[in-house]
Amino acid sequence: MIGLKLDDRDLKILSILSREGRLPKADLAKRVNLSPTPLWERLKRLERAGVIRGYSADISLKSVASHIEVFVTIELESHRAESFQTFERTINLYDEIVACWAVGGGFDYVLQVVTKDIDSYQRLIDTLLDGGIGLARYYTYVVTKPVKLRGAPPLKFLVGDPAEDEAAASASE
């Protein structure tokens, strides 16, 4: 939902936090030219509005354990609302399914799976196939190397530059 009006400072705060989530609030306040209290108020507003959903660590899995990462495209047997709901409820039960997107086009879903090895991946798929959730077909894509990992969202590209928008609005008056 797009409802909260974001100004240049909000965008700068979001941009910095998306790259440096552990940055102390005092340092963040300095970088966006605010004192700590107004910064805190902005952060709380952004959190209440659901713009900031949380704070997390970017973990290097290869430093923790041997694993494989797999993307899986899924087609369901039926395209009734009940079928989609059953599938979505079921995949939320498996921690190794770390992300799922409903997509348009030739497939219904794309899953991101992180698991120990190809055997454990296949056991997961077999469980899903035997689980009566309407899985018609799936295609497996094993990640051989990361090329570009999730970066900071392109906020300026997505929402434009509020300063430029205000200047354009003033010019047209």
Secondary structure, DSSP 4 states (H G I P E B T S, - for coil): ---S---HHHHHHHHHHHH-TT--HHHHHHHTT--HHHHHHHHHHHHHTTSS--------HHHH---EEEEEEEEES--SHHHHHHHHHHHTT-TTEEEEEE-SSS-SEEEEEEESSHHHHHHHHHHHHHTTS-EEEEEEEE----SS------HHHHH--HHHHHHHHHHH-
